[in-house]
C-alpha cells in the first residue's frame, strides 16, 4: 500500500442504449455523480482517496467515443473524485464488475463499493457508516454491508449493493463467482456472509446491530433494464453460497492459526489459498472418500514439478491432455476441494423450478500472505 489516506473505490458498470446520444443524459452524469457530491462529506473527502471505477464493454461505442467527455463531466461535478473508465472484452449478457473490482483491489483499495450507475445516493456520511459497520464486525472487516435500496423490490434484509473490505479478495479469487453473469451476484455475497446465527451481512437501515446507521439510495432506472436476467443460473446459487460460506469459515479459522504462529515467533503465517468457487451439476467421481473429508484445516501449496491435482481430480482428466510435457510443470494446475451440498439455502431454493447443482468444487489458488509483523516489548 502506498502512503497517504486509504483508498475507497466505488465500482459501477455503465451500458448505453440506442436512445442515449449525449453524456449529459447518461445516468452516471445526471443522477449518480450529483448525488455522490451531496452525500460524501468534506471530512470523508479529506480522510479518504475516493475513486470511481466505471466498467464497460469494449463494444459500447457510446462510452468509447464519449470517454473524454465523461472524464470532463466528472471533473466538473466532483473534482475531488478520481475517475477511471475501464473497458473489458464484451461477453453477451455479462456485467464486468468483478473485473473492475479486481483492478481496484490490485490498485490498493482498502474498501470497495459495488453499485449501479443509475443509483441516487440519499444519505449523508454513508461512506463512514459503511466503514464503521465493517470495522465493528468480529473478526473486523469480514462481512458485507449495504444500503436500503428504494425502487428495486423487497429483499428481506439481504444486500442489493455491497461494500466490503479488501479482505473479501484475500479470501476469494473472484469478487463474485465467474458462473454468475449478472442477476444473482448480490444474493451470493449476501448469503455467503451469513450462516445460521453467524450473521455478517447487514443492510444499514436501522438494524438493531447498528441502530444509529442509516444509508438509503434510490434505484432510478434511468435507462431501464439493460441486460437479460440469467434466470437459469439460480440453480447454481445454493452450491456457490455453500462454497462461499465454507471459504469464509476456513479463512476465519486460518486467521486464528496465523495469529498463534506469529505470536510464537514464526517469520511468516502459515499458507492459505484464495478460493474460486464453482457449482457442479455432477461432482467428480474419481475418489468419493475425498468428498467426505470436507474443507481442509491446513493448506500446503503445490510447487513444480508436482502435478498439483487434488484427489478428486480424476486421472482421466490428465490423460485427456496428451500434449502436456514436463515443461508445463512450471505452472502446476490448481488444487481443488469438492463437496456435495450439505445444507439448504433458504429462501433461495425452489425445488422443481431450476435444476440444482449437486455440490461445488473450490479451486485453491496460492497467494503470498506476507510476513509476520514484528512486535516489541517495552
Secondary structure, DSSP 8 states (H G I E B T S, - for coil): --SSSEEEEEEEE----TT---GGGSHIIIIIHHHHHHHS-HHHHHHEEEEEEEEEETT-HHHHHTHHHHHHHHHHH-TTSEEEEEEE---TT--THHHHHHHHHHTTEEEEEEEETTEEE-STTHHHHHHHHHHTSSSTT-SEEE-EEETS---TT--SSEEEETTHHHHBSSSS-TT--STTHHHHHHHHTEETTEE-EEE-BS-GGGTT-B-EEEE--TT---S---GGGHHHHHHHHHHHHHHHHHHHHHHHHHHHHHHTT-SS-----EEEEEEESS---S-HHHHHT-S-SS-----TTS----TTS-HHHHHT-TT--GGGGGS---EEEEEE--S--TTT--TTTS----EEEEEEE-------------
